[in-house]
Every structure is written in structure tokens, then in C-alpha cells.
Amino acid sequence: MSEGRSKSLSGQTHEGVMSTVCRKTQAGMWLSSFVQYRDEAAFEALFREYYPRITRLLVTLVGDQAEDVAQATFLQLYRHPPRESGEVG
């Protein structure tokens, strides 16, 4: 791929797939609202919905450090949200 972008099986770039997903899911709408408008209620909704799931997953990966890693993940998202194109800021 000449531009250094990864393509999905459908031929879309990662950014294109992420854009489609974001438009079609509640979480995507929350993320989009947070990214575009710094909507703290949307961020809080993302946190409430996904923090427990992410923490459970992280327990299997990092054990006792799961909560610290999950908190750091959300802090990173809050401080450096992805750009609208799907790139991480």
C-alpha cells in the first residue's frame, strides 16, 4: 500500500472502517460527540459502558494492574482523543 495505510478485506482503509462503525453504533456516536465537541457527558457514557468490560479483559492480560491500566487508557483517551479521521491523537 503506497500511502502506508492498512486496508481491510473490503478494501476500505482503517480510517474508513472506523468512520463507518462510529456512525452506526451508540458508542461511536458518543465517541464522535466527545471528539468533535469535547462533550463530557458523552465521555462519561463511554466510560460507564466500557470501563467494566475493559477492566475484565485486562485482568486476563495484566492481572492486578488491570484497574490502573484501564484508568490510564481512559485518561489517555480524555487527554488525547482520536482525530475525526480515526487517528489517535
PyMOL commands that set and color helices and strands:
alter all, ss='L'
color gray80, all
select helices_A, chain A and resi 14-24+26-37+40-79
alter helices_A, ss='H'
color red, helices_A
deselect
rebuild
show_as cartoon
